[in-house]
Amino acid sequence: MRSVTKDNITEIFMGYVSADADPRVREVMGSLVRHLHDFARETNLTHEEWRAGIAFLEGCAAIETEERHEFVLASDVLGLSSLVDMLHSSPEATSSSVLGPFHVSGAPPLAYGGDMKRHYGGPVLLAEGTIRDTNGDPIPGATLDIWQTAPNGLYASQDQDQDTYSFHGLMTVGQDGRYAFTTVKPVEYTVPSDGPVGDILRACGRHPWRPSHLHFIVEAPGFKPLVTEIFPDDDPYLDEDTVFGVRSDLVMTYVEKPAADFPDGMALSGTLTEPFLHVDFDVVLGRQA
């Protein structure tokens, strides 16, 4: 220890890690510290910059709540969340995308053909599709956890005027693997920028906008759970997503149809007088190893 220098401190740290430590802990912590030390040496990190980094972490912790996950948001805007998603996506399955900081667990059941739009204004969107395996076969009994923002661009957990599970639903598909529900057309929105993450965005000259999307968590026994989002191809922020969540196979097209084409057997059947938007998007799950 008396001979520690800026050049050997990394190896001295590794010597402090017990030989009895879990091998994966040793691998991950060792790599993390090596990259941190190399970063400090490469940038000649100053005390003031180091303190700014600590203040950023403290600022995230200060506003972290069950409803607002600033550390997740930081991971999102730095591209780390998407990178971890892409590292572990199944190439033959639908791409994963970021969970985001606003998912609410315990969503109420949503029947096939159910409606999440309720009294909210905005264009009606009919979203449907099939949950399939990589062979193209339907997956009976798969669950689809769905959530999105309200027309004001806020999630329920951000907005005191919405109830807890506004624009949230949990659907279980039948033997044919089909899902279908109505909602309001999602809108593009900004991630929260009034905290430490906003400071990073402004310092980098970046905007806080996300393209409009629907969130899905799809699960079925024997298959890898999938956290993903789907995006319309006409959104102005499709190629500028501040959290790097867009993938080519997650881009879909809204098709406008007349009210007369709205299908029977849906919660809103027989009530529409205006055109609606329609999308048919299949989700493919990869099997557990």
C-alpha positions as CSV (number, residue, x, y, z in Angstrom):
1,M,0.0,0.0,0.0
2,R,2.9,2.4,0.7
3,S,3.9,2.1,-2.9
4,V,0.5,2.7,-4.5
5,T,0.6,5.0,-7.5
6,K,-1.8,6.3,-10.2
7,D,-0.5,3.5,-12.4
8,N,-0.7,0.5,-10.1
9,I,-3.8,1.4,-8.0
10,T,-6.1,-0.7,-10.2
11,E,-4.0,-3.9,-9.7
12,I,-3.7,-3.2,-6.0
13,F,-7.5,-3.0,-5.8
14,M,-7.8,-6.3,-7.6
15,G,-5.4,-7.8,-5.0
16,Y,-7.9,-6.7,-2.3
17,V,-10.7,-8.8,-3.8
18,S,-10.8,-12.1,-1.9
19,A,-10.0,-15.2,-3.8
20,D,-13.1,-16.7,-2.2
21,A,-15.3,-14.0,-3.9
22,D,-17.9,-15.2,-6.4
23,P,-16.1,-15.4,-9.8
24,R,-18.8,-13.3,-11.5
25,V,-18.5,-10.7,-8.8
26,R,-14.8,-10.6,-9.3
27,E,-15.2,-10.3,-13.1
28,V,-17.8,-7.6,-13.0
29,M,-16.2,-5.5,-10.2
30,G,-12.8,-5.9,-11.6
31,S,-13.9,-4.7,-15.0
32,L,-15.9,-1.8,-13.5
33,V,-13.0,-0.5,-11.5
34,R,-10.5,-0.9,-14.4
35,H,-12.8,1.2,-16.6
36,L,-13.4,3.8,-13.9
37,H,-9.7,4.1,-13.2
38,D,-8.9,4.3,-16.9
39,F,-11.6,6.9,-17.4
40,A,-10.1,9.1,-14.6
41,R,-6.6,8.7,-16.0
42,E,-7.7,9.3,-19.6
43,T,-9.6,12.5,-18.8
44,N,-7.3,13.6,-16.0
45,L,-10.4,14.0,-13.9
46,T,-10.3,17.0,-11.5
47,H,-11.5,17.2,-8.0
48,E,-14.3,19.5,-9.1
49,E,-15.4,17.1,-11.8
50,W,-15.3,14.2,-9.4
51,R,-17.4,16.1,-6.9
52,A,-19.9,17.0,-9.7
53,G,-20.2,13.2,-10.4
54,I,-20.9,12.5,-6.7
55,A,-23.4,15.3,-6.6
56,F,-25.2,13.8,-9.6
57,L,-25.6,10.5,-7.8
58,E,-26.7,12.2,-4.6
59,G,-29.2,14.2,-6.6
60,C,-30.7,11.1,-8.2
61,A,-31.0,9.4,-4.8
62,A,-32.7,12.6,-3.3
63,I,-35.6,12.4,-5.8
64,E,-35.8,8.6,-6.2
65,T,-39.3,7.3,-5.2
66,E,-41.6,4.4,-6.0
67,E,-43.1,6.6,-8.8
68,R,-39.9,8.2,-10.1
69,H,-36.8,6.2,-10.8
70,E,-34.1,8.7,-11.6
71,F,-31.3,6.1,-11.7
72,V,-33.2,4.1,-14.3
73,L,-33.8,7.3,-16.3
74,A,-30.0,8.0,-16.1
75,S,-29.3,4.5,-17.4
76,D,-31.8,5.1,-20.2
77,V,-30.4,8.4,-21.5
78,L,-26.9,7.2,-21.3
79,G,-27.8,4.2,-23.5
80,L,-26.9,1.6,-20.9
81,S,-30.4,0.2,-20.6
82,S,-30.7,-0.3,-24.3
83,L,-27.2,-1.8,-24.5
84,V,-28.0,-4.4,-21.9
85,D,-31.3,-5.1,-23.8
86,M,-29.4,-5.6,-27.0
87,L,-26.7,-7.8,-25.5
88,H,-29.4,-10.3,-24.3
89,S,-32.0,-10.1,-27.0
90,S,-32.8,-13.4,-28.8
91,P,-32.0,-12.7,-32.5
92,E,-35.0,-14.8,-33.7
93,A,-37.5,-13.1,-31.4
94,T,-39.0,-9.7,-31.2
95,S,-36.4,-7.2,-30.0
96,S,-36.5,-6.0,-26.4
97,S,-36.6,-2.3,-25.5
98,V,-36.3,-0.2,-22.4
99,L,-38.7,-0.8,-19.5
100,G,-38.5,2.9,-18.6
101,P,-39.1,4.4,-15.1
102,F,-42.9,4.5,-15.1
103,H,-44.1,0.9,-15.2
104,V,-46.7,0.1,-12.5
105,S,-47.0,-3.5,-11.3
106,G,-50.3,-5.1,-10.6
107,A,-52.3,-3.8,-13.6
108,P,-56.0,-4.8,-13.7
109,P,-57.1,-7.6,-16.0
110,L,-58.0,-6.5,-19.5
111,A,-60.3,-8.8,-21.5
112,Y,-59.8,-9.5,-25.1
113,G,-61.2,-6.6,-27.0
114,G,-61.2,-4.4,-23.9
115,D,-60.8,-0.7,-23.9
116,M,-58.2,1.5,-22.1
117,K,-59.2,4.8,-23.8
118,R,-62.3,5.3,-21.6
119,H,-63.3,9.0,-21.4
120,Y,-60.1,10.4,-22.7
121,G,-60.1,12.4,-26.0
122,G,-58.0,11.6,-29.0
123,P,-58.1,9.2,-31.9
124,V,-59.1,5.6,-31.1
125,L,-56.4,3.0,-31.8
126,L,-57.2,-0.6,-32.2
127,A,-54.1,-2.7,-31.5
128,E,-54.1,-6.4,-32.1
129,G,-51.8,-9.2,-33.0
130,T,-50.7,-12.7,-32.1
131,I,-48.1,-13.9,-29.5
132,R,-46.0,-16.5,-31.3
133,D,-43.0,-18.7,-30.8
134,T,-40.0,-18.7,-33.2
135,N,-41.6,-21.4,-35.3
136,G,-44.6,-19.1,-35.9
137,D,-47.0,-21.0,-33.7
138,P,-49.4,-19.2,-31.3
139,I,-48.5,-19.3,-27.6
140,P,-51.7,-20.0,-25.7
141,G,-52.1,-18.4,-22.2
142,A,-49.3,-15.8,-22.7
143,T,-49.8,-12.6,-20.7
144,L,-49.5,-9.1,-22.1
145,D,-48.8,-6.3,-19.7
146,I,-49.7,-3.0,-21.5
147,W,-49.1,0.6,-20.6
148,Q,-48.7,4.0,-22.2
149,T,-49.0,7.7,-21.6
150,A,-52.3,9.6,-21.5
151,P,-53.0,12.2,-24.3
152,N,-51.2,14.9,-22.1
153,G,-48.0,12.9,-22.4
154,L,-47.9,11.8,-18.8
155,Y,-47.9,8.3,-17.3
156,A,-50.4,7.6,-14.5
157,S,-47.6,7.6,-11.9
158,Q,-46.6,11.2,-13.0
159,D,-50.1,12.7,-13.1
160,Q,-52.3,13.2,-10.0
161,D,-55.4,13.6,-12.2
162,Q,-55.1,10.0,-13.4
163,D,-55.9,7.0,-11.3
164,T,-53.1,4.5,-10.5
165,Y,-53.8,2.2,-13.4
166,S,-54.9,4.6,-16.0
167,F,-53.8,3.3,-19.4
168,H,-52.6,0.0,-17.9
169,G,-53.9,-3.4,-18.5
170,L,-53.0,-7.1,-18.2
171,M,-54.4,-9.4,-20.9
172,T,-54.2,-13.2,-21.1
173,V,-54.4,-14.6,-24.6
174,G,-56.5,-17.6,-25.6
175,Q,-55.6,-20.7,-27.5
176,D,-55.1,-18.7,-30.7
177,G,-52.5,-16.4,-29.1
178,R,-54.5,-13.4,-30.2
179,Y,-54.6,-10.1,-28.3
180,A,-56.8,-7.1,-29.1
181,F,-57.6,-3.8,-27.3
182,T,-58.5,-0.3,-27.9
183,T,-56.8,2.8,-26.5
184,V,-56.1,6.4,-27.5
185,K,-53.3,7.0,-30.0
186,P,-50.1,7.5,-27.9
187,V,-48.3,10.8,-28.1
188,E,-44.6,11.7,-28.1
189,Y,-43.5,13.1,-24.8
190,T,-40.5,14.3,-22.9
191,V,-38.7,12.4,-20.2
192,P,-38.5,14.3,-16.8
193,S,-35.8,16.9,-17.2
194,D,-36.2,18.8,-13.9
195,G,-33.7,16.6,-12.0
196,P,-30.1,15.5,-12.4
197,V,-30.8,13.6,-15.6
198,G,-32.1,16.8,-17.2
199,D,-28.9,18.5,-16.2
200,I,-26.9,15.9,-18.2
201,L,-29.2,16.3,-21.2
202,R,-28.8,20.1,-21.2
203,A,-25.0,19.9,-20.7
204,C,-24.7,17.7,-23.7
205,G,-27.1,19.8,-25.9
206,R,-29.6,17.0,-26.1
207,H,-33.4,17.1,-26.2
208,P,-35.6,15.1,-23.8
209,W,-38.1,13.8,-26.4
210,R,-39.3,10.2,-26.9
211,P,-41.3,9.0,-29.9
212,S,-44.8,7.8,-29.1
213,H,-45.2,4.1,-28.3
214,L,-47.0,1.3,-26.6
215,H,-45.2,-0.6,-23.8
216,F,-45.5,-4.4,-23.6
217,I,-44.2,-7.0,-21.2
218,V,-45.0,-10.4,-22.6
219,E,-44.6,-13.6,-20.6
220,A,-45.4,-17.3,-21.0
221,P,-44.1,-20.5,-19.3
222,G,-41.1,-21.9,-21.0
223,F,-40.3,-18.6,-22.8
224,K,-37.9,-15.7,-22.1
225,P,-39.9,-12.7,-20.8
226,L,-39.9,-9.9,-23.2
227,V,-39.9,-6.2,-22.3
228,T,-40.5,-4.1,-25.4
229,E,-42.2,-1.1,-27.1
230,I,-43.7,-0.5,-30.5
231,F,-43.5,2.7,-32.4
232,P,-45.4,4.3,-35.3
233,D,-43.4,4.9,-38.4
234,D,-44.6,8.5,-38.8
235,D,-43.4,9.8,-35.4
236,P,-41.1,12.9,-35.7
237,Y,-38.8,11.6,-33.0
238,L,-38.5,8.0,-34.3
239,D,-34.8,8.5,-35.2
240,E,-34.1,10.8,-32.2
241,D,-35.2,8.8,-29.2
242,T,-33.4,10.2,-26.2
243,V,-33.3,6.8,-24.5
244,F,-32.2,4.8,-27.6
245,G,-35.3,2.5,-27.5
246,V,-36.2,2.2,-31.1
247,R,-35.4,-1.0,-33.1
248,S,-36.3,-1.6,-36.8
249,D,-38.5,-4.6,-36.0
250,L,-40.5,-2.5,-33.5
251,V,-41.6,0.1,-36.0
252,M,-45.2,-0.4,-37.2
253,T,-47.7,1.5,-39.3
254,Y,-51.1,3.0,-38.2
255,V,-53.8,2.4,-40.9
256,E,-56.8,4.7,-40.7
257,K,-60.1,2.9,-41.3
258,P,-63.7,4.1,-41.4
259,A,-65.9,3.5,-38.4
260,A,-67.9,1.0,-40.4
261,D,-64.9,-1.3,-40.5
262,F,-64.6,-1.5,-36.7
263,P,-64.9,-5.3,-35.8
264,D,-67.6,-6.8,-33.7
265,G,-66.9,-8.3,-30.3
266,M,-64.9,-5.3,-29.0
267,A,-65.8,-3.1,-26.0
268,L,-66.3,-0.2,-28.4
269,S,-68.2,-2.1,-31.1
270,G,-71.2,-0.1,-32.3
271,T,-70.2,3.1,-30.6
272,L,-67.7,4.6,-33.1
273,T,-68.8,7.3,-35.5
274,E,-65.3,8.6,-36.5
275,P,-62.5,6.8,-38.3
276,F,-60.1,4.8,-36.1
277,L,-56.5,3.8,-36.4
278,H,-55.5,0.1,-36.6
279,V,-52.3,-1.8,-36.2
280,D,-51.7,-5.6,-36.3
281,F,-48.4,-6.4,-34.6
282,D,-47.2,-9.9,-33.8
283,V,-44.9,-10.6,-30.9
284,V,-42.4,-13.4,-31.1
285,L,-41.0,-15.0,-27.9
286,G,-37.8,-17.0,-27.7
287,R,-37.7,-20.2,-25.6
288,Q,-35.8,-20.4,-22.3
289,A,-32.5,-22.1,-22.6
